């Protein structure tokens, strides 16, 4: 199992949404990560709510269990860690 987990929308491509932006950045950085596709409807995203208290994706769960919400914050975190 990869140390990072990306919870993202069900969009099948990495081009159309903020979730795809995060996936592209993780791949560009060469980081190994697991992908969990969350339901399209926010009310059905129980896992995300349990992790973050809110239903929005993308969510990146780090090695230590910390969850980062919002594509911009995730990309900033990746840049700060030198990825």
TIRO-2110 file (N, C-alpha, C; in Angstrom, 1 decimal):
// TIRO-2110
0.8, -1.2, 0.0, N, 1, A
0.0, 0.0, 0.0, CA, 1, A
0.9, 1.2, 0.0, C, 1, A
0.5, 2.2, -0.8, N, 2, A
1.3, 3.5, -0.9, CA, 2, A
1.1, 4.3, 0.3, C, 2, A
2.1, 5.1, 0.7, N, 3, A
2.0, 5.9, 1.9, CA, 3, A
1.0, 7.1, 1.7, C, 3, A
0.7, 7.5, 0.5, N, 4, A
-0.3, 8.6, 0.2, CA, 4, A
-1.5, 8.0, -0.4, C, 4, A
-2.7, 8.6, 0.0, N, 5, A
-4.0, 8.2, -0.6, CA, 5, A
-4.7, 9.5, -1.1, C, 5, A
-5.1, 9.5, -2.4, N, 6, A
-5.8, 10.6, -2.9, CA, 6, A
-7.3, 10.2, -3.1, C, 6, A
-8.1, 10.9, -2.4, N, 7, A
-9.6, 10.7, -2.5, CA, 7, A
-10.0, 11.7, -3.5, C, 7, A
-10.7, 11.2, -4.6, N, 8, A
-11.0, 12.1, -5.7, CA, 8, A
-12.4, 11.7, -6.3, C, 8, A
-12.8, 12.6, -7.2, N, 9, A
-14.1, 12.4, -7.8, CA, 9, A
-14.0, 11.2, -8.8, C, 9, A
-15.2, 10.8, -9.3, N, 10, A
-15.1, 9.6, -10.3, CA, 10, A
-14.8, 9.9, -11.7, C, 10, A
-14.4, 11.2, -12.0, N, 11, A
-14.0, 11.6, -13.4, CA, 11, A
-12.9, 10.7, -13.8, C, 11, A
-13.0, 10.0, -15.0, N, 12, A
-12.0, 9.0, -15.4, CA, 12, A
-10.7, 9.6, -16.0, C, 12, A
-10.6, 10.9, -16.1, N, 13, A
-9.4, 11.5, -16.7, CA, 13, A
-8.7, 12.4, -15.7, C, 13, A
-7.5, 12.8, -15.9, N, 14, A
-6.7, 13.7, -15.1, CA, 14, A
-6.7, 15.1, -15.7, C, 14, A
-7.6, 15.4, -16.6, N, 15, A
-7.6, 16.7, -17.3, CA, 15, A
-8.7, 17.6, -16.8, C, 15, A
-9.9, 17.1, -16.5, N, 16, A
-11.0, 18.0, -16.4, CA, 16, A
-11.4, 18.6, -15.0, C, 16, A
-10.7, 18.2, -14.0, N, 17, A
-11.1, 18.7, -12.7, CA, 17, A
-9.9, 18.9, -11.7, C, 17, A
-10.2, 19.6, -10.6, N, 18, A
-9.1, 19.8, -9.6, CA, 18, A
-8.5, 18.5, -9.1, C, 18, A
-9.3, 17.4, -9.0, N, 19, A
-8.7, 16.1, -8.6, CA, 19, A
-7.7, 15.7, -9.6, C, 19, A
-7.9, 15.9, -10.9, N, 20, A
-6.9, 15.5, -11.9, CA, 20, A
-5.7, 16.3, -11.8, C, 20, A
-5.8, 17.6, -11.4, N, 21, A
-4.6, 18.4, -11.2, CA, 21, A
-3.7, 17.8, -10.1, C, 21, A
-4.3, 17.4, -9.0, N, 22, A
-3.5, 16.8, -7.9, CA, 22, A
-2.9, 15.5, -8.4, C, 22, A
-3.6, 14.7, -9.1, N, 23, A
-3.1, 13.4, -9.6, CA, 23, A
-1.9, 13.6, -10.5, C, 23, A
-2.0, 14.6, -11.4, N, 24, A
-0.9, 15.0, -12.3, CA, 24, A
0.3, 15.4, -11.6, C, 24, A
0.1, 16.2, -10.5, N, 25, A
1.2, 16.7, -9.8, CA, 25, A
1.9, 15.6, -9.0, C, 25, A
1.1, 14.7, -8.4, N, 26, A
1.7, 13.5, -7.7, CA, 26, A
2.5, 12.7, -8.7, C, 26, A
2.0, 12.4, -9.9, N, 27, A
2.7, 11.6, -10.9, CA, 27, A
4.0, 12.3, -11.3, C, 27, A
3.9, 13.7, -11.6, N, 28, A
5.0, 14.4, -12.0, CA, 28, A
6.1, 14.4, -11.0, C, 28, A
5.8, 14.4, -9.7, N, 29, A
6.7, 14.3, -8.6, CA, 29, A
7.3, 12.9, -8.4, C, 29, A
6.7, 11.9, -9.1, N, 30, A
7.2, 10.6, -8.9, CA, 30, A
6.7, 9.9, -7.6, C, 30, A
5.7, 10.4, -7.0, N, 31, A
5.2, 9.9, -5.7, CA, 31, A
4.2, 8.8, -6.0, C, 31, A
4.4, 7.7, -5.2, N, 32, A
3.5, 6.6, -5.3, CA, 32, A
2.2, 6.9, -4.4, C, 32, A
1.1, 6.7, -4.9, N, 33, A
-0.2, 7.0, -4.2, CA, 33, A
-1.3, 6.0, -4.6, C, 33, A
-2.2, 5.8, -3.7, N, 34, A
-3.4, 5.0, -3.9, CA, 34, A
-4.5, 6.0, -4.3, C, 34, A
-5.4, 5.6, -5.1, N, 35, A
-6.6, 6.4, -5.5, CA, 35, A
-7.8, 5.8, -5.0, C, 35, A
-8.6, 6.6, -4.3, N, 36, A
-10.0, 6.2, -3.9, CA, 36, A
-11.0, 7.1, -4.6, C, 36, A
-11.8, 6.5, -5.5, N, 37, A
-12.8, 7.2, -6.2, CA, 37, A
-14.0, 7.4, -5.3, C, 37, A
-14.4, 8.6, -5.1, N, 38, A
-15.5, 8.9, -4.2, CA, 38, A
-16.8, 9.2, -5.1, C, 38, A
-18.0, 9.0, -4.5, N, 39, A
-19.2, 9.2, -5.3, CA, 39, A
-19.3, 10.7, -5.8, C, 39, A
-20.0, 10.8, -6.9, N, 40, A
-20.2, 12.2, -7.5, CA, 40, A
-21.0, 13.1, -6.5, C, 40, A
-22.0, 12.5, -5.9, N, 41, A
-22.8, 13.3, -5.0, CA, 41, A
-22.1, 13.5, -3.6, C, 41, A
-22.1, 14.7, -3.2, N, 42, A
-21.4, 15.0, -1.9, CA, 42, A
-22.0, 14.3, -0.7, C, 42, A
-23.4, 14.2, -0.8, N, 43, A
-24.0, 13.6, 0.4, CA, 43, A
-23.7, 12.1, 0.5, C, 43, A
-23.1, 11.5, -0.5, N, 44, A
-22.7, 10.1, -0.4, CA, 44, A
-21.2, 9.9, -0.1, C, 44, A
-20.5, 10.9, 0.3, N, 45, A
-19.1, 10.8, 0.5, CA, 45, A
-18.8, 10.7, 2.0, C, 45, A
-19.3, 9.6, 2.6, N, 46, A
-19.1, 9.4, 4.1, CA, 46, A
-17.6, 9.3, 4.5, C, 46, A
-16.8, 8.6, 3.6, N, 47, A
-15.4, 8.4, 4.0, CA, 47, A
-14.7, 9.8, 4.0, C, 47, A
-15.0, 10.7, 3.1, N, 48, A
-14.4, 12.0, 3.1, CA, 48, A
-14.8, 12.8, 4.3, C, 48, A
-16.1, 12.7, 4.6, N, 49, A
-16.6, 13.5, 5.8, CA, 49, A
-15.9, 12.9, 7.1, C, 49, A
-15.7, 11.6, 7.1, N, 50, A
-15.1, 11.0, 8.3, CA, 50, A
-13.6, 11.5, 8.5, C, 50, A
-13.0, 11.7, 7.3, N, 51, A
-11.6, 12.2, 7.4, CA, 51, A
-11.4, 13.7, 7.7, C, 51, A
-12.3, 14.5, 7.1, N, 52, A
-12.1, 15.9, 7.1, CA, 52, A
-13.2, 16.7, 7.7, C, 52, A
-14.4, 16.1, 7.9, N, 53, A
-15.5, 16.9, 8.4, CA, 53, A
-16.3, 17.6, 7.4, C, 53, A
-15.9, 17.5, 6.1, N, 54, A
-16.6, 18.1, 5.0, CA, 54, A
-16.6, 17.2, 3.8, C, 54, A
-17.5, 17.4, 2.8, N, 55, A
-17.6, 16.4, 1.7, CA, 55, A
-16.8, 16.7, 0.4, C, 55, A
-16.0, 17.7, 0.4, N, 56, A
-15.3, 18.1, -0.8, CA, 56, A
-14.1, 17.3, -1.1, C, 56, A
-13.8, 17.1, -2.4, N, 57, A
-12.6, 16.4, -2.9, CA, 57, A
-11.9, 17.4, -3.8, C, 57, A
-10.6, 17.3, -4.0, N, 58, A
-9.8, 16.2, -3.6, CA, 58, A
-9.3, 16.3, -2.2, C, 58, A
-8.9, 15.2, -1.6, N, 59, A
-8.4, 15.1, -0.3, CA, 59, A
-7.1, 14.2, -0.4, C, 59, A
-6.0, 14.7, 0.1, N, 60, A
-4.8, 13.9, 0.1, CA, 60, A
-4.5, 13.5, 1.5, C, 60, A
-4.4, 12.2, 1.8, N, 61, A
-4.1, 11.7, 3.1, CA, 61, A
-2.6, 11.3, 3.1, C, 61, A
-1.9, 12.0, 4.0, N, 62, A
-0.4, 11.8, 4.1, CA, 62, A
0.0, 10.6, 4.9, C, 62, A
1.3, 10.4, 4.9, N, 63, A
1.9, 9.2, 5.6, CA, 63, A
1.5, 9.1, 7.1, C, 63, A
1.4, 10.3, 7.7, N, 64, A
1.1, 10.4, 9.1, CA, 64, A
-0.4, 10.4, 9.4, C, 64, A
-1.2, 10.3, 8.4, N, 65, A
-2.7, 10.3, 8.6, CA, 65, A
-3.3, 11.7, 8.4, C, 65, A
-2.5, 12.7, 8.3, N, 66, A
-3.1, 14.1, 8.1, CA, 66, A
-3.7, 14.1, 6.8, C, 66, A
-4.9, 14.8, 6.7, N, 67, A
-5.6, 15.0, 5.5, CA, 67, A
-5.6, 16.4, 5.0, C, 67, A
-5.2, 16.7, 3.8, N, 68, A
-5.2, 18.0, 3.2, CA, 68, A
-6.3, 18.1, 2.2, C, 68, A
-7.1, 19.1, 2.3, N, 69, A
-8.3, 19.4, 1.4, CA, 69, A
-7.9, 20.5, 0.5, C, 69, A
-8.5, 20.5, -0.7, N, 70, A
-8.4, 21.6, -1.7, CA, 70, A
-7.1, 21.4, -2.5, C, 70, A
-7.3, 21.4, -3.8, N, 71, A
-6.3, 21.1, -4.8, CA, 71, A
-5.1, 22.1, -4.6, C, 71, A
-5.4, 23.4, -4.4, N, 72, A
-4.4, 24.4, -4.3, CA, 72, A
-3.5, 24.1, -3.1, C, 72, A
-4.1, 23.8, -2.0, N, 73, A
-3.4, 23.5, -0.7, CA, 73, A
-2.5, 22.3, -0.9, C, 73, A
-3.1, 21.3, -1.6, N, 74, A
-2.3, 20.0, -1.8, CA, 74, A
-1.1, 20.3, -2.7, C, 74, A
-1.3, 21.0, -3.7, N, 75, A
-0.1, 21.3, -4.6, CA, 75, A
0.9, 22.2, -3.9, C, 75, A
0.5, 23.1, -3.1, N, 76, A
1.4, 23.9, -2.3, CA, 76, A
2.2, 23.0, -1.3, C, 76, A
1.5, 22.1, -0.7, N, 77, A
2.2, 21.1, 0.2, CA, 77, A
3.2, 20.3, -0.6, C, 77, A
2.9, 19.8, -1.7, N, 78, A
3.8, 19.0, -2.5, CA, 78, A
5.0, 19.9, -2.9, C, 78, A
4.8, 21.1, -3.3, N, 79, A
5.9, 22.0, -3.6, CA, 79, A
6.8, 22.3, -2.4, C, 79, A
6.2, 22.5, -1.3, N, 80, A
7.0, 22.7, 0.0, CA, 80, A
7.8, 21.6, 0.4, C, 80, A
7.3, 20.3, 0.1, N, 81, A
8.1, 19.2, 0.5, CA, 81, A
9.1, 18.8, -0.5, C, 81, A
9.2, 19.6, -1.6, N, 82, A
10.2, 19.3, -2.6, CA, 82, A
9.9, 18.3, -3.6, C, 82, A
8.6, 17.9, -3.7, N, 83, A
8.2, 16.9, -4.6, CA, 83, A
8.0, 17.4, -6.0, C, 83, A
END
